[in-house]
Amino acid sequence: MKKGIHPDYHVIDVKQTDGSVFQTRSTWGKEGDKMSLDIDPLAHPAWTGGNAKLMDTGGRVSKFKNKYAGLGF
């Protein structure tokens, strides 16, 4: 590999929303920095099986469904 063209790959701490911390290697930040996550597998509905609510402001979703109702989606 060429010298001086690759980013520094080092150990950082990652703090999840519940306060737990784990170490991983990354090119983000500097050696020993702490990354705080706003969304992680413990809180996000995509991983926890929670229900996402569709916000329909102005009836846009209803208009779309009515327009394409006969296509069998």
All heavy atoms as a GROMACS GRO file, in nm:
protein
  565
    1MET      N    1   0.084  -0.118   0.000
    1MET     CA    2   0.000   0.000   0.000
    1MET      C    3   0.088   0.124   0.000
    1MET      O    4   0.195   0.125   0.060
    1MET     CB    5  -0.090   0.003   0.123
    1MET     CG    6  -0.196  -0.105   0.124
    1MET     SD    7  -0.326  -0.080   0.247
    1MET     CE    8  -0.236  -0.078   0.398
    2LYS      N    9   0.037   0.228  -0.064
    2LYS     CA   10   0.109   0.354  -0.064
    2LYS      C   11   0.100   0.418   0.074
    2LYS      O   12  -0.004   0.412   0.140
    2LYS     CB   13   0.051   0.450  -0.167
    2LYS     CG   14   0.075   0.408  -0.308
    2LYS     CD   15   0.022   0.514  -0.403
    2LYS     CE   16   0.045   0.474  -0.546
    2LYS     NZ   17  -0.007   0.575  -0.640
    3LYS      N   18   0.204   0.481   0.115
    3LYS     CA   19   0.206   0.547   0.246
    3LYS      C   20   0.145   0.687   0.234
    3LYS      O   21   0.162   0.753   0.134
    3LYS     CB   22   0.347   0.556   0.298
    3LYS     CG   23   0.407   0.421   0.329
    3LYS     CD   24   0.533   0.435   0.411
    3LYS     CE   25   0.594   0.300   0.436
    3LYS     NZ   26   0.536   0.229   0.544
    4GLY      N   27   0.070   0.728   0.338
    4GLY     CA   28   0.018   0.863   0.345
    4GLY      C   29  -0.114   0.888   0.274
    4GLY      O   30  -0.162   1.000   0.275
    5ILE      N   31  -0.173   0.786   0.209
    5ILE     CA   32  -0.300   0.811   0.139
    5ILE      C   33  -0.420   0.749   0.209
    5ILE      O   34  -0.533   0.778   0.174
    5ILE     CB   35  -0.296   0.761  -0.007
    5ILE    CG1   36  -0.281   0.609  -0.013
    5ILE    CG2   37  -0.186   0.830  -0.085
    5ILE    CD1   38  -0.304   0.551  -0.151
    6HIS      N   39  -0.396   0.666   0.310
    6HIS     CA   40  -0.505   0.598   0.379
    6HIS      C   41  -0.536   0.668   0.511
    6HIS      O   42  -0.446   0.714   0.580
    6HIS     CB   43  -0.469   0.452   0.404
    6HIS     CG   44  -0.446   0.376   0.278
    6HIS    ND1   45  -0.548   0.336   0.196
    6HIS    CD2   46  -0.332   0.336   0.218
    6HIS    CE1   47  -0.499   0.274   0.091
    6HIS    NE2   48  -0.368   0.272   0.101
    7PRO      N   49  -0.665   0.675   0.549
    7PRO     CA   50  -0.700   0.738   0.677
    7PRO      C   51  -0.652   0.653   0.795
    7PRO      O   52  -0.633   0.532   0.782
    7PRO     CB   53  -0.852   0.745   0.674
    7PRO     CG   54  -0.895   0.643   0.575
    7PRO     CD   55  -0.782   0.630   0.477
    8ASP      N   56  -0.634   0.718   0.909
    8ASP     CA   57  -0.593   0.649   1.031
    8ASP      C   58  -0.707   0.560   1.080
    8ASP      O   59  -0.820   0.604   1.095
    8ASP     CB   60  -0.557   0.754   1.136
    8ASP     CG   61  -0.511   0.691   1.265
    8ASP    OD1   62  -0.444   0.586   1.260
    8ASP    OD2   63  -0.542   0.747   1.372
    9TYR      N   64  -0.677   0.434   1.105
    9TYR     CA   65  -0.776   0.336   1.152
    9TYR      C   66  -0.743   0.307   1.298
    9TYR      O   67  -0.638   0.251   1.329
    9TYR     CB   68  -0.765   0.211   1.066
    9TYR     CG   69  -0.876   0.111   1.081
    9TYR    CD1   70  -1.008   0.145   1.057
    9TYR    CD2   71  -0.848  -0.020   1.117
    9TYR    CE1   72  -1.109   0.052   1.069
    9TYR    CE2   73  -0.948  -0.114   1.129
    9TYR     CZ   74  -1.078  -0.078   1.105
    9TYR     OH   75  -1.178  -0.170   1.117
   10HIS      N   76  -0.830   0.345   1.391
   10HIS     CA   77  -0.800   0.340   1.533
   10HIS      C   78  -0.922   0.297   1.613
   10HIS      O   79  -1.030   0.282   1.559
   10HIS     CB   80  -0.753   0.478   1.579
   10HIS     CG   81  -0.845   0.587   1.536
   10HIS    ND1   82  -0.828   0.654   1.418
   10HIS    CD2   83  -0.959   0.637   1.590
   10HIS    CE1   84  -0.926   0.742   1.402
   10HIS    NE2   85  -1.007   0.731   1.506
   11VAL      N   86  -0.906   0.282   1.743
   11VAL     CA   87  -1.012   0.237   1.834
   11VAL      C   88  -1.086   0.359   1.888
   11VAL      O   89  -1.025   0.456   1.933
   11VAL     CB   90  -0.954   0.154   1.949
   11VAL    CG1   91  -1.063   0.116   2.048
   11VAL    CG2   92  -0.885   0.030   1.896
   12ILE      N   93  -1.220   0.354   1.885
   12ILE     CA   94  -1.305   0.457   1.945
   12ILE      C   95  -1.409   0.389   2.033
   12ILE      O   96  -1.433   0.268   2.022
   12ILE     CB   97  -1.377   0.545   1.840
   12ILE    CG1   98  -1.475   0.463   1.757
   12ILE    CG2   99  -1.278   0.619   1.753
   12ILE    CD1  100  -1.571   0.547   1.674
   13ASP      N  101  -1.470   0.466   2.122
   13ASP     CA  102  -1.581   0.418   2.205
   13ASP      C  103  -1.711   0.465   2.143
   13ASP      O  104  -1.722   0.580   2.101
   13ASP     CB  105  -1.571   0.473   2.348
   13ASP     CG  106  -1.450   0.420   2.423
   13ASP    OD1  107  -1.408   0.306   2.393
   13ASP    OD2  108  -1.398   0.492   2.509
   14VAL      N  109  -1.812   0.378   2.140
   14VAL     CA  110  -1.944   0.414   2.088
   14VAL      C  111  -2.044   0.401   2.203
   14VAL      O  112  -2.058   0.295   2.262
   14VAL     CB  113  -1.984   0.323   1.970
   14VAL    CG1  114  -2.123   0.360   1.920
   14VAL    CG2  115  -1.882   0.330   1.858
   15LYS      N  116  -2.113   0.513   2.234
   15LYS     CA  117  -2.211   0.514   2.342
   15LYS      C  118  -2.350   0.506   2.281
   15LYS      O  119  -2.389   0.590   2.200
   15LYS     CB  120  -2.197   0.643   2.423
   15LYS     CG  121  -2.293   0.650   2.539
   15LYS     CD  122  -2.275   0.779   2.616
   15LYS     CE  123  -2.376   0.788   2.729
   15LYS     NZ  124  -2.367   0.916   2.799
   16GLN      N  125  -2.427   0.404   2.320
   16GLN     CA  126  -2.563   0.385   2.269
   16GLN      C  127  -2.663   0.465   2.354
   16GLN      O  128  -2.627   0.523   2.455
   16GLN     CB  129  -2.597   0.237   2.271
   16GLN     CG  130  -2.504   0.158   2.178
   16GLN     CD  131  -2.554   0.019   2.157
   16GLN    OE1  132  -2.654   0.001   2.090
   16GLN    NE2  133  -2.485  -0.079   2.213
   17THR      N  134  -2.788   0.467   2.310
   17THR     CA  135  -2.890   0.548   2.377
   17THR      C  136  -2.920   0.503   2.519
   17THR      O  137  -2.964   0.583   2.601
   17THR     CB  138  -3.022   0.549   2.297
   17THR    OG1  139  -3.065   0.414   2.278
   17THR    CG2  140  -3.002   0.616   2.162
   18ASP      N  141  -2.895   0.377   2.552
   18ASP     CA  142  -2.920   0.329   2.688
   18ASP      C  143  -2.802   0.353   2.781
   18ASP      O  144  -2.807   0.320   2.898
   18ASP     CB  145  -2.957   0.181   2.687
   18ASP     CG  146  -2.841   0.090   2.650
   18ASP    OD1  147  -2.740   0.140   2.595
   18ASP    OD2  148  -2.850  -0.031   2.676
   19GLY      N  149  -2.695   0.411   2.730
   19GLY     CA  150  -2.578   0.441   2.812
   19GLY      C  151  -2.467   0.338   2.802
   19GLY      O  152  -2.358   0.362   2.852
   20SER      N  153  -2.493   0.223   2.741
   20SER     CA  154  -2.388   0.123   2.727
   20SER      C  155  -2.285   0.170   2.626
   20SER      O  156  -2.314   0.243   2.532
   20SER     CB  157  -2.447  -0.012   2.686
   20SER     OG  158  -2.508  -0.002   2.559
   21VAL      N  159  -2.160   0.127   2.647
   21VAL     CA  160  -2.049   0.169   2.563
   21VAL      C  161  -1.977   0.046   2.512
   21VAL      O  162  -1.957  -0.051   2.585
   21VAL     CB  163  -1.950   0.257   2.644
   21VAL    CG1  164  -1.831   0.296   2.560
   21VAL    CG2  165  -2.020   0.380   2.698
   22PHE      N  166  -1.941   0.047   2.383
   22PHE     CA  167  -1.858  -0.059   2.329
   22PHE      C  168  -1.746   0.001   2.245
   22PHE      O  169  -1.755   0.116   2.200
   22PHE     CB  170  -1.940  -0.161   2.249
   22PHE     CG  171  -1.999  -0.107   2.121
   22PHE    CD1  172  -1.931  -0.117   2.002
   22PHE    CD2  173  -2.124  -0.046   2.121
   22PHE    CE1  174  -1.986  -0.069   1.884
   22PHE    CE2  175  -2.180   0.002   2.004
   22PHE     CZ  176  -2.110  -0.009   1.885
   23GLN      N  177  -1.641  -0.074   2.226
   23GLN     CA  178  -1.528  -0.027   2.146
   23GLN      C  179  -1.532  -0.090   2.008
   23GLN      O  180  -1.569  -0.205   1.993
   23GLN     CB  181  -1.396  -0.063   2.213
   23GLN     CG  182  -1.364   0.021   2.333
   23GLN     CD  183  -1.223  -0.004   2.382
   23GLN    OE1  184  -1.168  -0.112   2.364
   23GLN    NE2  185  -1.164   0.096   2.447
   24THR      N  186  -1.492  -0.010   1.910
   24THR     CA  187  -1.482  -0.058   1.773
   24THR      C  188  -1.370   0.018   1.705
   24THR      O  189  -1.323   0.119   1.754
   24THR     CB  190  -1.615  -0.041   1.697
   24THR    OG1  191  -1.606  -0.107   1.571
   24THR    CG2  192  -1.649   0.104   1.676
   25ARG      N  193  -1.329  -0.030   1.590
   25ARG     CA  194  -1.226   0.038   1.512
   25ARG      C  195  -1.295   0.121   1.405
   25ARG      O  196  -1.393   0.077   1.346
   25ARG     CB  197  -1.128  -0.061   1.453
   25ARG     CG  198  -1.049  -0.132   1.561
   25ARG     CD  199  -0.948  -0.230   1.507
   25ARG     NE  200  -0.851  -0.171   1.416
   25ARG     CZ  201  -0.738  -0.110   1.453
   25ARG    NH1  202  -0.709  -0.101   1.580
   25ARG    NH2  203  -0.656  -0.063   1.363
   26SER      N  204  -1.242   0.242   1.380
   26SER     CA  205  -1.306   0.333   1.286
   26SER      C  206  -1.205   0.434   1.234
   26SER      O  207  -1.098   0.452   1.291
   26SER     CB  208  -1.420   0.407   1.358
   26SER     OG  209  -1.478   0.503   1.274
   27THR      N  210  -1.243   0.501   1.126
   27THR     CA  211  -1.165   0.614   1.076
   27THR      C  212  -1.223   0.745   1.127
   27THR      O  213  -1.171   0.851   1.100
   27THR     CB  214  -1.162   0.616   0.922
   27THR    OG1  215  -1.296   0.623   0.874
   27THR    CG2  216  -1.092   0.493   0.868
   28TRP      N  217  -1.334   0.740   1.203
   28TRP     CA  218  -1.400   0.858   1.257
   28TRP      C  219  -1.321   0.911   1.375
   28TRP      O  220  -1.276   0.836   1.462
   28TRP     CB  221  -1.541   0.822   1.301
   28TRP     CG  222  -1.617   0.935   1.362
   28TRP    CD1  223  -1.691   1.028   1.296
   28TRP    CD2  224  -1.626   0.969   1.501
   28TRP    NE1  225  -1.745   1.118   1.385
   28TRP    CE2  226  -1.707   1.083   1.512
   28TRP    CE3  227  -1.574   0.914   1.616
   28TRP    CZ2  228  -1.736   1.143   1.632
   28TRP    CZ3  229  -1.603   0.973   1.736
   28TRP    CH2  230  -1.684   1.086   1.745
   29GLY      N  231  -1.304   1.040   1.386
   29GLY     CA  232  -1.241   1.103   1.502
   29GLY      C  233  -1.096   1.066   1.520
   29GLY      O  234  -1.025   1.037   1.424
   30LYS      N  235  -1.054   1.069   1.647
   30LYS     CA  236  -0.916   1.037   1.683
   30LYS      C  237  -0.916   0.920   1.781
   30LYS      O  238  -1.020   0.886   1.837
   30LYS     CB  239  -0.849   1.157   1.748
   30LYS     CG  240  -0.837   1.276   1.656
   30LYS     CD  241  -0.770   1.393   1.727
   30LYS     CE  242  -0.759   1.509   1.632
   30LYS     NZ  243  -0.823   1.628   1.679
   31GLU      N  244  -0.801   0.862   1.803
   31GLU     CA  245  -0.786   0.752   1.897
   31GLU      C  246  -0.845   0.789   2.032
   31GLU      O  247  -0.813   0.894   2.088
   31GLU     CB  248  -0.638   0.718   1.914
   31GLU     CG  249  -0.610   0.604   2.009
   31GLU     CD  250  -0.629   0.468   1.948
   31GLU    OE1  251  -0.612   0.453   1.826
   31GLU    OE2  252  -0.661   0.374   2.024
   32GLY      N  253  -0.939   0.707   2.085
   32GLY     CA  254  -0.998   0.729   2.216
   32GLY      C  255  -1.120   0.820   2.217
   32GLY      O  256  -1.179   0.839   2.323
   33ASP      N  257  -1.160   0.879   2.104
   33ASP     CA  258  -1.280   0.963   2.100
   33ASP      C  259  -1.404   0.879   2.129
   33ASP      O  260  -1.405   0.757   2.111
   33ASP     CB  261  -1.297   1.030   1.963
   33ASP     CG  262  -1.209   1.152   1.945
   33ASP    OD1  263  -1.141   1.191   2.043
   33ASP    OD2  264  -1.207   1.206   1.834
   34LYS      N  265  -1.512   0.947   2.175
   34LYS     CA  266  -1.638   0.879   2.206
   34LYS      C  267  -1.747   0.929   2.112
   34LYS      O  268  -1.773   1.048   2.105
   34LYS     CB  269  -1.679   0.903   2.350
   34LYS     CG  270  -1.804   0.825   2.389
   34LYS     CD  271  -1.842   0.846   2.533
   34LYS     CE  272  -1.752   0.760   2.618
   34LYS     NZ  273  -1.795   0.756   2.759
   35MET      N  274  -1.811   0.838   2.039
   35MET     CA  275  -1.922   0.870   1.949
   35MET      C  276  -2.052   0.838   2.022
   35MET      O  277  -2.069   0.728   2.074
   35MET     CB  278  -1.915   0.787   1.821
   35MET     CG  279  -2.031   0.807   1.726
   35MET     SD  280  -2.030   0.692   1.587
   35MET     CE  281  -1.895   0.758   1.490
   36SER      N  282  -2.145   0.935   2.029
   36SER     CA  283  -2.275   0.912   2.092
   36SER      C  284  -2.379   0.895   1.983
   36SER      O  285  -2.392   0.979   1.894
   36SER     CB  286  -2.312   1.031   2.179
   36SER     OG  287  -2.222   1.043   2.287
   37LEU      N  288  -2.454   0.785   1.990
   37LEU     CA  289  -2.555   0.757   1.890
   37LEU      C  290  -2.690   0.812   1.933
   37LEU      O  291  -2.729   0.802   2.049
   37LEU     CB  292  -2.568   0.605   1.870
   37LEU     CG  293  -2.443   0.532   1.823
   37LEU    CD1  294  -2.472   0.383   1.812
   37LEU    CD2  295  -2.396   0.585   1.690
   38ASP      N  296  -2.762   0.874   1.838
   38ASP     CA  297  -2.899   0.920   1.863
   38ASP      C  298  -2.998   0.809   1.835
   38ASP      O  299  -3.102   0.799   1.898
   38ASP     CB  300  -2.933   1.039   1.774
   38ASP     CG  301  -2.852   1.162   1.809
   38ASP    OD1  302  -2.816   1.176   1.927
   38ASP    OD2  303  -2.825   1.242   1.719
   39ILE      N  304  -2.966   0.725   1.737
   39ILE     CA  305  -3.051   0.612   1.700
   39ILE      C  306  -2.962   0.489   1.692
   39ILE      O  307  -2.857   0.493   1.629
   39ILE     CB  308  -3.118   0.635   1.563
   39ILE    CG1  309  -3.209   0.757   1.569
   39ILE    CG2  310  -3.197   0.512   1.520
   39ILE    CD1  311  -3.268   0.796   1.436
   40ASP      N  312  -3.002   0.383   1.756
   40ASP     CA  313  -2.924   0.259   1.751
   40ASP      C  314  -3.019   0.139   1.752
   40ASP      O  315  -3.140   0.155   1.764
   40ASP     CB  316  -2.824   0.254   1.865
   40ASP     CG  317  -2.887   0.255   2.003
   40ASP    OD1  318  -3.001   0.208   2.017
   40ASP    OD2  319  -2.822   0.301   2.097
   41PRO      N  320  -2.968   0.018   1.738
   41PRO     CA  321  -3.053  -0.100   1.733
   41PRO      C  322  -3.140  -0.122   1.856
   41PRO      O  323  -3.239  -0.193   1.852
   41PRO     CB  324  -2.954  -0.215   1.717
   41PRO     CG  325  -2.834  -0.155   1.656
   41PRO     CD  326  -2.828  -0.015   1.709
   42LEU      N  327  -3.105  -0.060   1.968
   42LEU     CA  328  -3.185  -0.077   2.090
   42LEU      C  329  -3.309   0.013   2.091
   42LEU      O  330  -3.403  -0.013   2.164
   42LEU     CB  331  -3.100  -0.045   2.213
   42LEU     CG  332  -2.975  -0.131   2.229
   42LEU    CD1  333  -2.891  -0.080   2.344
   42LEU    CD2  334  -3.013  -0.276   2.249
   43ALA      N  335  -3.308   0.121   2.010
   43ALA     CA  336  -3.417   0.218   2.016
   43ALA      C  337  -3.494   0.234   1.886
   43ALA      O  338  -3.605   0.284   1.886
   43ALA     CB  339  -3.361   0.354   2.057
   44HIS      N  340  -3.437   0.194   1.775
   44HIS     CA  341  -3.500   0.220   1.645
   44HIS      C  342  -3.606   0.116   1.613
   44HIS      O  343  -3.583  -0.004   1.629
   44HIS     CB  344  -3.394   0.220   1.535
   44HIS     CG  345  -3.442   0.279   1.406
   44HIS    ND1  346  -3.515   0.209   1.316
   44HIS    CD2  347  -3.427   0.403   1.356
   44HIS    CE1  348  -3.544   0.287   1.213
   44HIS    NE2  349  -3.491   0.406   1.235
   45PRO      N  350  -3.725   0.158   1.566
   45PRO     CA  351  -3.834   0.064   1.538
   45PRO      C  352  -3.800  -0.041   1.431
   45PRO      O  353  -3.856  -0.149   1.430
   45PRO     CB  354  -3.950   0.150   1.491
   45PRO     CG  355  -3.911   0.290   1.512
   45PRO     CD  356  -3.766   0.296   1.546
   46ALA      N  357  -3.708  -0.010   1.342
   46ALA     CA  358  -3.672  -0.107   1.239
   46ALA      C  359  -3.609  -0.232   1.300
   46ALA      O  360  -3.623  -0.341   1.246
   46ALA     CB  361  -3.575  -0.044   1.138
   47TRP      N  362  -3.540  -0.218   1.413
   47TRP     CA  363  -3.477  -0.333   1.477
   47TRP      C  364  -3.557  -0.386   1.594
   47TRP      O  365  -3.543  -0.501   1.633
   47TRP     CB  366  -3.337  -0.295   1.527
   47TRP     CG  367  -3.240  -0.273   1.416
   47TRP    CD1  368  -3.190  -0.366   1.331
   47TRP    CD2  369  -3.182  -0.149   1.378
   47TRP    NE1  370  -3.104  -0.307   1.243
   47TRP    CE2  371  -3.096  -0.174   1.269
   47TRP    CE3  372  -3.194  -0.019   1.424
   47TRP    CZ2  373  -3.023  -0.075   1.207
   47TRP    CZ3  374  -3.120   0.080   1.363
   47TRP    CH2  375  -3.036   0.052   1.256
   48THR      N  376  -3.641  -0.302   1.657
   48THR     CA  377  -3.712  -0.346   1.777
   48THR      C  378  -3.850  -0.402   1.746
   48THR      O  379  -3.917  -0.453   1.834
   48THR     CB  380  -3.730  -0.229   1.876
   48THR    OG1  381  -3.805  -0.126   1.812
   48THR    CG2  382  -3.596  -0.176   1.923
   49GLY      N  383  -3.896  -0.390   1.621
   49GLY     CA  384  -4.027  -0.441   1.584
   49GLY      C  385  -4.140  -0.348   1.619
   49GLY      O  386  -4.256  -0.385   1.618
   50GLY      N  387  -4.106  -0.222   1.649
   50GLY     CA  388  -4.208  -0.123   1.682
   50GLY      C  389  -4.288  -0.082   1.560
   50GLY      O  390  -4.254  -0.114   1.447
   51ASN      N  391  -4.395  -0.013   1.583
   51ASN     CA  392  -4.480   0.032   1.473
   51ASN      C  393  -4.444   0.174   1.433
   51ASN      O  394  -4.436   0.262   1.518
   51ASN     CB  395  -4.627   0.028   1.514
   51ASN     CG  396  -4.673  -0.113   1.541
   51ASN    OD1  397  -4.626  -0.206   1.479
   51ASN    ND2  398  -4.765  -0.128   1.635
   52ALA      N  399  -4.426   0.196   1.304
   52ALA     CA  400  -4.403   0.330   1.252
   52ALA      C  401  -4.536   0.388   1.209
   52ALA      O  402  -4.618   0.320   1.150
   52ALA     CB  403  -4.306   0.325   1.135
   53LYS      N  404  -4.558   0.513   1.239
   53LYS     CA  405  -4.683   0.579   1.202
   53LYS      C  406  -4.658   0.666   1.080
   53LYS      O  407  -4.560   0.739   1.074
   53LYS     CB  408  -4.735   0.663   1.317
   53LYS     CG  409  -4.779   0.580   1.434
   53LYS     CD  410  -4.841   0.664   1.542
   53LYS     CE  411  -4.884   0.576   1.657
   53LYS     NZ  412  -4.945   0.650   1.765
   54LEU      N  413  -4.747   0.659   0.985
   54LEU     CA  414  -4.738   0.739   0.864
   54LEU      C  415  -4.812   0.869   0.885
   54LEU      O  416  -4.932   0.869   0.912
   54LEU     CB  417  -4.799   0.662   0.746
   54LEU     CG  418  -4.793   0.729   0.611
   54LEU    CD1  419  -4.649   0.754   0.571
   54LEU    CD2  420  -4.859   0.641   0.507
   55MET      N  421  -4.740   0.979   0.878
   55MET     CA  422  -4.802   1.110   0.895
   55MET      C  423  -4.856   1.155   0.760
   55MET      O  424  -4.780   1.171   0.665
   55MET     CB  425  -4.699   1.211   0.947
   55MET     CG  426  -4.637   1.172   1.080
   55MET     SD  427  -4.755   1.152   1.212
   55MET     CE  428  -4.798   1.320   1.244
   56ASP      N  429  -4.984   1.176   0.752
   56ASP     CA  430  -5.049   1.215   0.627
   56ASP      C  431  -5.095   1.359   0.640
   56ASP      O  432  -5.206   1.387   0.680
   56ASP     CB  433  -5.168   1.123   0.599
   56ASP     CG  434  -5.230   1.150   0.462
   56ASP    OD1  435  -5.171   1.226   0.383
   56ASP    OD2  436  -5.338   1.096   0.436
   57THR      N  437  -5.006   1.452   0.605
   57THR     CA  438  -5.042   1.593   0.612
   57THR      C  439  -5.097   1.636   0.478
   57THR      O  440  -5.033   1.618   0.376
   57THR     CB  441  -4.921   1.680   0.649
   57THR    OG1  442  -4.818   1.656   0.553
   57THR    CG2  443  -4.869   1.644   0.786
   58GLY      N  444  -5.213   1.690   0.477
   58GLY     CA  445  -5.274   1.740   0.355
   58GLY      C  446  -5.335   1.632   0.268
   58GLY      O  447  -5.375   1.658   0.156
   59GLY      N  448  -5.347   1.509   0.317
   59GLY     CA  449  -5.411   1.403   0.241
   59GLY      C  450  -5.333   1.353   0.122
   59GLY      O  451  -5.389   1.295   0.029
   60ARG      N  452  -5.202   1.371   0.121
   60ARG     CA  453  -5.120   1.331   0.006
   60ARG      C  454  -5.121   1.180  -0.013
   60ARG      O  455  -5.126   1.131  -0.125
   60ARG     CB  456  -4.978   1.382   0.023
   60ARG     CG  457  -4.971   1.534   0.022
   60ARG     CD  458  -4.833   1.585   0.045
   60ARG     NE  459  -4.751   1.555  -0.071
   60ARG     CZ  460  -4.622   1.572  -0.077
   60ARG    NH1  461  -4.558   1.618   0.028
   60ARG    NH2  462  -4.553   1.543  -0.185
   61VAL      N  463  -5.114   1.106   0.097
   61VAL     CA  464  -5.115   0.960   0.087
   61VAL      C  465  -5.251   0.912   0.037
   61VAL      O  466  -5.260   0.823  -0.048
   61VAL     CB  467  -5.079   0.895   0.222
   61VAL    CG1  468  -5.094   0.745   0.217
   61VAL    CG2  469  -4.939   0.933   0.264
   62SER      N  470  -5.358   0.973   0.087
   62SER     CA  471  -5.492   0.936   0.043
   62SER      C  472  -5.511   0.963  -0.106
   62SER      O  473  -5.569   0.882  -0.178
   62SER     CB  474  -5.596   1.015   0.122
   62SER     OG  475  -5.583   0.989   0.259
   63LYS      N  476  -5.462   1.076  -0.154
   63LYS     CA  477  -5.472   1.108  -0.297
   63LYS      C  478  -5.396   1.006  -0.381
   63LYS      O  479  -5.444   0.961  -0.485
   63LYS     CB  480  -5.415   1.248  -0.324
   63LYS     CG  481  -5.502   1.360  -0.274
   63LYS     CD  482  -5.436   1.494  -0.303
   63LYS     CE  483  -5.511   1.607  -0.238
   63LYS     NZ  484  -5.444   1.736  -0.256
   64PHE      N  485  -5.278   0.967  -0.334
   64PHE     CA  486  -5.198   0.868  -0.407
   64PHE      C  487  -5.270   0.733  -0.412
   64PHE      O  488  -5.279   0.670  -0.517
   64PHE     CB  489  -5.061   0.851  -0.341
   64PHE     CG  490  -4.974   0.748  -0.406
   64PHE    CD1  491  -4.897   0.781  -0.516
   64PHE    CD2  492  -4.969   0.617  -0.359
   64PHE    CE1  493  -4.817   0.687  -0.578
   64PHE    CE2  494  -4.889   0.522  -0.420
   64PHE     CZ  495  -4.813   0.557  -0.530
   65LYS      N  496  -5.323   0.690  -0.298
   65LYS     CA  497  -5.394   0.561  -0.293
   65LYS      C  498  -5.517   0.562  -0.382
   65LYS      O  499  -5.546   0.464  -0.450
   65LYS     CB  500  -5.433   0.527  -0.149
   65LYS     CG  501  -5.315   0.485  -0.065
   65LYS     CD  502  -5.360   0.448   0.076
   65LYS     CE  503  -5.242   0.404   0.160
   65LYS     NZ  504  -5.283   0.369   0.296
   66ASN      N  505  -5.592   0.673  -0.383
   66ASN     CA  506  -5.710   0.683  -0.468
   66ASN      C  507  -5.673   0.683  -0.616
   66ASN      O  508  -5.741   0.622  -0.698
   66ASN     CB  509  -5.790   0.808  -0.434
   66ASN     CG  510  -5.856   0.799  -0.298
   66ASN    OD1  511  -5.877   0.689  -0.246
   66ASN    ND2  512  -5.885   0.913  -0.239
   67LYS      N  513  -5.566   0.751  -0.651
   67LYS     CA  514  -5.524   0.762  -0.790
   67LYS      C  515  -5.482   0.627  -0.847
   67LYS      O  516  -5.512   0.594  -0.961
   67LYS     CB  517  -5.409   0.861  -0.801
   67LYS     CG  518  -5.360   0.887  -0.943
   67LYS     CD  519  -5.253   0.994  -0.943
   67LYS     CE  520  -5.207   1.023  -1.084
   67LYS     NZ  521  -5.102   1.127  -1.087
   68TYR      N  522  -5.414   0.546  -0.766
   68TYR     CA  523  -5.361   0.417  -0.814
   68TYR      C  524  -5.434   0.298  -0.754
   68TYR      O  525  -5.379   0.188  -0.747
   68TYR     CB  526  -5.212   0.409  -0.784
   68TYR     CG  527  -5.133   0.516  -0.857
   68TYR    CD1  528  -5.083   0.626  -0.790
   68TYR    CD2  529  -5.112   0.505  -0.994
   68TYR    CE1  530  -5.011   0.724  -0.857
   68TYR    CE2  531  -5.041   0.604  -1.061
   68TYR     CZ  532  -4.992   0.711  -0.993
   68TYR     OH  533  -4.921   0.808  -1.062
   69ALA      N  534  -5.557   0.315  -0.710
   69ALA     CA  535  -5.632   0.208  -0.642
   69ALA      C  536  -5.658   0.088  -0.734
   69ALA      O  537  -5.655  -0.025  -0.689
   69ALA     CB  538  -5.764   0.264  -0.591
   70GLY      N  539  -5.680   0.109  -0.861
   70GLY     CA  540  -5.715   0.000  -0.951
   70GLY      C  541  -5.598  -0.079  -1.004
   70GLY      O  542  -5.616  -0.176  -1.077
   71LEU      N  543  -5.474  -0.045  -0.968
   71LEU     CA  544  -5.356  -0.114  -1.021
   71LEU      C  545  -5.320  -0.240  -0.944
   71LEU      O  546  -5.235  -0.316  -0.987
   71LEU     CB  547  -5.237  -0.019  -1.028
   71LEU     CG  548  -5.253   0.099  -1.125
   71LEU    CD1  549  -5.133   0.189  -1.118
   71LEU    CD2  550  -5.274   0.048  -1.266
   72GLY      N  551  -5.379  -0.261  -0.828
   72GLY     CA  552  -5.358  -0.384  -0.753
   72GLY      C  553  -5.231  -0.388  -0.672
   72GLY      O  554  -5.172  -0.493  -0.655
   73PHE      N  555  -5.185  -0.273  -0.623
   73PHE     CA  556  -5.066  -0.274  -0.537
   73PHE      C  557  -5.098  -0.328  -0.402
   73PHE      O  558  -5.181  -0.296  -0.333
   73PHE     CB  559  -5.009  -0.133  -0.524
   73PHE     CG  560  -4.943  -0.084  -0.650
   73PHE    CD1  561  -4.982   0.034  -0.709
   73PHE    CD2  562  -4.842  -0.157  -0.709
   73PHE    CE1  563  -4.921   0.079  -0.823
   73PHE    CE2  564  -4.781  -0.113  -0.824
   73PHE     CZ  565  -4.820   0.006  -0.882
   0.00000   0.00000   0.00000
